[in-house]
């Protein structure tokens, strides 16, 4: 990401917003919590187009994507750095609960391959057009329709189903077998 103390190019974020408004016809909202970060929210239909602009046209570097279960559905955030200008740009979008699908950005940003697979595994977001959307991090004994980072994932029921309840001896703790 960004190194400490790096100067932000004056008006860099304002220039980005103005270019997006004047040169591109994308519906977006934005928040700028500091002079080193901007969040751009777009409808899921516009994620690929905005990614193309940010990554290819403006030359930002893809850092990572994150996913979270929020009230509206499953939010996916794509984080990009503008190293020369000294700021981070995050594209935000929502995959609704009743249709948790987004178009994959892998054809634009090949580096997003594994993180889209991980978000699929833990939240159940279907990335349409992904070249290899299969299990990546989720344990084999977790059912295909179980997503451990969703708010409705019942961890207690899951542990009981798989016999994962561990008893801890409160007086002695758990013994470390490597110690004598």
C-alpha positions in Angstrom: 0.0 0.0 0.0 1.2 3.5 0.6 4.4 4.3 2.4 4.5 6.4 5.5 5.1 10.1 5.0 4.5 10.0 1.2 3.2 13.3 0.0 -0.1 13.4 -1.8 0.0 15.2 -5.1 -2.1 18.3 -4.7 -5.7 17.9 -6.0 -5.0 14.4 -7.2 -8.3 13.0 -5.8 -10.3 16.0 -7.0 -8.7 15.6 -10.5 -9.7 11.9 -10.5 -13.3 12.7 -9.5 -13.6 15.5 -12.1 -12.2 13.2 -14.9 -14.7 10.5 -14.0 -17.6 13.0 -14.0 -16.6 14.7 -17.3 -14.8 12.1 -19.4 -16.8 9.0 -18.4 -20.5 8.4 -18.1 -20.6 6.3 -14.9 -23.1 6.6 -12.2 -21.1 6.8 -8.9 -21.1 8.3 -5.4 -17.9 9.0 -3.5 -16.6 9.7 -0.1 -13.2 11.2 0.7 -12.4 10.7 4.4 -8.9 12.1 4.0 -6.6 13.5 1.4 -5.0 10.0 1.0 -8.2 7.9 0.4 -11.3 7.9 -1.7 -14.2 5.4 -1.7 -16.2 5.2 -5.0 -19.5 3.4 -4.8 -21.0 2.1 -8.0 -23.9 -0.3 -8.9 -22.6 -3.8 -9.5 -23.3 -3.4 -13.2 -20.5 -0.7 -13.4 -17.7 -2.4 -11.5 -15.9 -3.8 -14.5 -16.1 -0.5 -16.4 -14.8 1.5 -13.4 -12.1 -1.1 -12.8 -11.0 -0.7 -16.5 -10.8 3.1 -16.1 -9.0 3.0 -12.7 -6.6 0.2 -13.5 -5.9 0.5 -17.3 -6.7 4.1 -18.2 -5.4 5.8 -15.0 -2.7 3.2 -14.2 -3.6 2.5 -10.6 -2.2 -0.7 -9.0 -4.5 -3.4 -7.7 -3.7 -4.1 -4.0 -6.5 -6.5 -2.8 -10.2 -6.9 -2.6 -12.2 -7.5 0.6 -15.7 -8.7 1.2 -18.1 -8.2 4.1 -21.7 -9.1 5.0 -23.6 -5.8 5.4 -27.3 -5.0 5.9 -27.8 -4.5 2.1 -26.1 -7.7 1.1 -22.4 -8.6 0.5 -20.2 -5.6 -0.1 -17.1 -6.2 -2.1 -14.4 -3.5 -2.0 -11.6 -3.4 -4.6 -8.6 -1.4 -3.3 -6.2 0.3 -5.8 -3.2 2.5 -5.1 -2.1 5.6 -7.0 1.5 5.5 -6.0 2.8 8.6 -7.9 -0.2 10.6 -6.6 0.0 9.2 -3.1 -3.5 7.9 -2.4 -5.7 4.8 -2.3 -8.9 4.4 -4.3 -11.5 1.8 -3.3 -14.3 0.8 -5.6 -17.3 -0.4 -3.5 -20.3 -2.4 -4.7 -23.1 -4.6 -3.3 -24.1 -8.1 -4.3 -27.7 -8.4 -3.0 -28.6 -11.3 -0.7 -31.2 -12.6 -3.0 -28.8 -12.5 -6.0 -25.2 -12.5 -4.8 -23.6 -12.1 -8.1 -20.9 -9.7 -9.4 -19.1 -9.7 -12.7 -15.5 -10.9 -12.2 -12.7 -8.3 -12.8 -10.1 -11.0 -13.6 -10.1 -10.4 -17.3 -9.0 -6.8 -16.5 -7.0 -7.5 -13.4 -5.5 -11.0 -13.5 -4.2 -10.4 -9.9 -7.8 -10.6 -8.6 -8.0 -14.3 -9.5 -7.4 -15.8 -6.0 -9.1 -13.1 -4.0 -12.3 -13.5 -5.9 -12.1 -17.2 -5.2 -11.6 -16.5 -1.5 -14.5 -14.1 -1.3 -16.6 -16.7 -3.1 -15.6 -19.3 -0.6 -16.3 -17.3 2.6 -19.2 -15.2 1.5 -20.8 -17.0 -1.4 -20.5 -14.2 -3.9 -20.7 -15.6 -7.4 -18.2 -13.9 -9.7 -19.6 -14.4 -13.2 -17.0 -14.9 -15.9 -14.3 -16.0 -13.4 -12.1 -18.5 -15.2 -11.7 -20.8 -12.3 -14.3 -20.2 -9.5 -13.7 -23.2 -7.3 -13.0 -23.8 -3.7 -9.8 -22.1 -2.4 -9.6 -21.7 1.3 -12.8 -23.3 2.7 -12.3 -26.7 4.4 -13.6 -29.7 2.4 -16.0 -30.7 5.2 -17.8 -27.3 4.9 -20.8 -27.8 2.6 -20.9 -25.9 -0.7 -23.8 -23.8 0.5 -22.2 -22.9 3.8 -20.3 -19.6 4.0 -18.5 -19.0 7.2 -18.2 -15.2 7.0 -22.0 -14.6 6.5 -23.9 -13.2 9.4 -26.4 -16.0 9.2 -23.7 -18.7 9.5 -24.6 -20.7 12.7 -21.2 -21.5 14.2 -22.7 -23.4 17.1 -24.7 -25.6 14.9 -21.7 -26.1 12.6 -19.5 -27.1 15.5 -22.1 -29.6 16.8 -22.6 -31.1 13.3 -18.9 -31.7 12.8 -18.0 -32.6 16.4 -15.8 -29.6 16.9 -16.6 -28.8 20.5 -13.5 -28.7 22.6 -13.4 -29.1 26.4 -10.8 -27.0 28.2 -9.7 -27.9 31.6 -10.1 -24.5 33.4 -7.7 -25.4 36.2 -4.8 -26.7 34.1 -5.5 -25.3 30.6 -4.6 -27.3 27.5 -1.4 -29.2 27.8 1.2 -28.6 25.1 2.4 -32.0 23.9 5.7 -30.6 22.8 6.7 -29.6 26.3 7.9 -32.1 29.0 
